[in-house]
Amino acid sequence: MNKPKFSLPTVQWRPVLTTLCATLAVAGLLTIQAGAQTDPVVAKVNGTEVKESDLKAAEEDIGAQLPPMAPEAKKEYLTTYVADMLLVSKAAEAKKLGDTPEFKKKMELARTKLLMEALLQNEAKAALTDDAMKKVYAEATKDMGNEQEVSARHILVESEDDAKKIAADLKKGGDFSAIAKEKSKDPGSKDNGGDLGFFSKDQMVPEFAEAAFKLDKGQVSDPVKSQFGWHVIRVDDKRTKQPPTFEQVKDQIESFVQRKAQADLIQKLRAEAKIEKIGDADPAAKPDAAPAAKPDAKSDTKAPAKK
């Protein structure tokens, strides 16, 4: 089943997070302070305890690169991963590599990024309320009940003369489906007798949409020219477009509410801060405005196939 068409404003900001989780895990910055019962020790490496929370941090660090495996195999894999990190990091400490200015700078950057992530996650969690989600849903769907859709078929050919002959045959009672299967050049619909299903105006190129929405139910059009060729269109049905249910788009709304809360926080912090850029930057080049919710930019419309 196709997902319902549901347009939310675009939040034009995405935090870029490049963590040094392995280093931080070794340094103990990711270890969750918990009792032995809630965070059991799973291994010891030269006396250093490896806890369940360390495995969880390692799993988050590896992310999508972690291959699928059974729970026990994954635990073994992560335990080995953390043990290797500890062994290698201890060897690095013995060589005083942790005392270099470069290393300390990277550690500070990693700490800054993790703090940023923690705050943004907290902001997203706090924003995700039933009231906020229902408000977004109501705003996004308030005008959907006024939008019309038509169900139509079409036959696409290369020349106007061919289109005129087909239109004449159809208006004399010709079988639209049979002619579409035989003569249409649209590979996406010809095998279905030219059936395009229901669509709204913005899903088709303007010339096609304009002609289709002017037709009455059962009416066959005169030839219509578009960038794809010549169309003969028949409207099979008309209806008022129904908005998707809240449950159908709940995941999209959750994502939007969270991202917008994060973007709003960044915008607020930028507005309150004094940021001075020093160097050879072109004073005429203005940075992008603080992120805000903007309507989705419509992609190029192609007809007759649906987007």
N, C-alpha and C positions, 0 to 999 in steps of 0.2 A: 504494500500500500504506500502511495506517495505521501510524504509529509505535507500537512496543510501549509499553504503559503501564508507566512506570518512575518511581517516586517517590523523590526524593532530599530530604534535609533542605533547608530554605530558609535560605540565609545572608542574614541581614537587615542587610546593610550594602552600600552601593554608593558608591564614591568619586565625588564630584561634581567634575568637572574642567572649568574654564572657562579655557582658556589664551589668552594673548595671543601666539600663535605668530608672527604677522606682525611684531610689534614686536621679539620676541626674535630672530627670524631676522635682522632688520636689524641688531640689536645684536651679532650674531655669536655668540649664546649657543647656537644650535642647530647651528652649523656643525661637522661632524665633521672632526676633524683627521686627514687621511690624505694619502698621497703623491699625486702628480699622476696616476699610473697608475690608482689606485683611486678617485680623486675628481677627474675631469678638469674643467677649466674649460669651461663651455658658452657663456659670454658675458661681456662687460665693459660696465659702465655708468659712463661718465665715469672709466674707469680702475679701477673696483672690480670684482673678479672675482666671477662667479656660477658656483658649482660644482654638480656633479651632486647633491651632498648638500643643497644649498639648494633644488633642485627637489623633492627627496624630502620635505624639511621643509614646503615649500609645499603639496605634495599632501596631506600629513597634516593640515595646517591647514584646507584647503578641505573635506576629507572627502567626505561624501555629496553635497555641493553641486557637486562636479566632474562635469560632464556626460560621458557615455560618448563616447569618441573614439578614433581610431587612435593608435598610439604616437607617431608623428611629430607629429601634430596636438596631442597632449597635451603633448609636450615644448615645442612652440612656445607653447602656451597658458601653461604654467607659467613659462617663461622670461620672457614678457611680464609675468606676474603679479609675479614677483620683481623685475624691472626697475622696474616701476611703484612697488613698495614702496620700493625704494632711492631713486628720484627724489623721491617724496613725503616720505620720512623725512628726506632731506637738506634739503629745503625747510623741514621742521618744525624741524630743528636750527638752520637759519639764523635762525629766529624765536625761538630759545632756548626752544622749547616743552618740550624734554627736561630743562630745569633747574627746572621747577616742582615744588613739593612733591607735587602731585596725581599727576604723571607718575611721579615716583620711587617713590611708594607703590604705584602700579599695577605698576611693574616688579618691585618686591620681592615683591608678591603673586604675580605670574606666575612668578617664580623659585621661590618656595615651592611652588607647585602643581606645577611641573615636577619638582622634587626629590621631591615626594610620589609622583608618577606613576612616576618612575624606580625608587624603592625598592619600590613595590608590584609593578611589573612584574618586578623582580628576585626578589622573594619568591615570586611566582606561578611563575616559571620554575624556581626551585630546588625548589619543592614538587611539581612535576609529574614524579614518578618512576613506573616500572612498579609498584613495590610499593605505593605510595600509591593508585594507581588500582585495582589488583586488590583491595585491602583495602576500598575503598568499594563496589566491585561485589559482593564477597562479603557485606558487611553488608546491602546493599540487597536482595539476592536470597535471603537465607538462609531466609526463611519463604515464599517464593513457591511452592515445590513442594507446600505444604500447602493452597493455596487452590483451591477448586472453581469451575468455570465450567459454565454450562449454555447450550445452544443452544435457543432457544424461538421460537415464533410467538405472536402475540396478535391479537385483534380488539377494537378499542375502540369502544364505543357510549355513548350518552348516558344510557340508562335501565337499571335493573336488570331490568325485564321483558324488554327486548330481549336483554340478556345471557343471561337464563335460557333464552329460546327458542333462541338460537344454541348455547348449551352443550348443550341437549337434542338438537338436530339433529346436532351433532358426535359426541356419544356414541352416536348411532344409525348412525354411519358417514358423516356428511356430509363433503364435501371442504373441508378447512380453508382451503386456498389460495383456492379459488373464492369461498367465503363472505367471506373477508377482503377480497378485491378488490372485492366487491359492497357490503359493509356497514360495513367498518371506517372510523372517523373519523380514524385516524392517517395523515397524509399522508406520513410518513417510511417507513412499512412496508407500507401497503395494496397498492401496486403490486407488491410482492415476495411477496404472499400472506401478509403479516403477519410475515415472517421478520425477526428481530432479530439473528441470528447468535449467536456466543458472547459471554457477558458474565459478570462477577462480581457478587457481591451489592452491593458499594458503587457500582455503576454505575447502579442503578435506585432509585426511591423505595422506602422500606421495605415498604409493603404489597404492591407488585408483586414485589419480590425474595423476600419471605417465602413467598409463595404459589408462585412458580416453583421455588424450591429444595426445596420439599416434594414436588413431583410426581415420579413415576417417569417413566422414558423412555417416550414415547408416550401418557402420560396427559393428559387434558383437565381443566382446573380448573372448579370452580363459579365464578360471577361474583365478581370481585374489585374492590373500590372503591378508587380513588385520587383524587388531586386533579384528574386528567385526565378521569375518567369511570369507566365500568365495563369491565373487561377479562375476556376469556375467553382462557386461556393453554394452550398445549400445549408440552410439553418434547420436543424431538427428539433431544437427545443430552446427555451429561454427560462431563466430563473434568477432570483435574487441570491447573490452569493452569501452563504452562511459563514460566520466566523468559526474558527476552530474552537473546541472546548478548552477550558483552562487546563485540564489534564493533558490534552494533546500537546500543549506548548509550554508546559510547566518547566521543563528542563531549560528551554531557551530563556524563559523569564528569569529563572534563578541565576543563570550565567550573566544576563544583562544587569540585574540588580547588583550583583556582586562587583562586576567590572565598573559599573557607574559609581558605586560607593568609593572604590579605590581611586578612580579618576578624579572624583570630586575632592578627595582628600589631598591628592597631589596638587590639584589646582589651588586649593586653599593654602597649602604650605608654601607654594611658589609665590602667591599673592602677598603673604605675610613676611616673606624673606627678603633680604637685601642681597642680591646676587650680582657680583661684579666680575665681568669677564675681562681678563688682562692679556694682551698679546696683540697679534696682527689681524684679528678678526675684522672683516669688512663692516664698518659701522652702518653702511647702508643696507646690509643684509639683516632683516629682522627675523628673529626666531619664530617658530610656529607658536600660535597662541596656546595658552594653557588648555589642556584637553577638555572637551565638553561633549555632550551628547549631540550628534548631528544625524540628520536623516540619512538613510542608506542611499548611496549613489546608485541609480539604476544602471544595470549593465546594458550593453548594446542589445536591442531587441531583435530577435530573428523570427521570421515566420516562414512557413505556417506552423512549424513544430513548436510545441510549448517549450518554455524555458526550463 
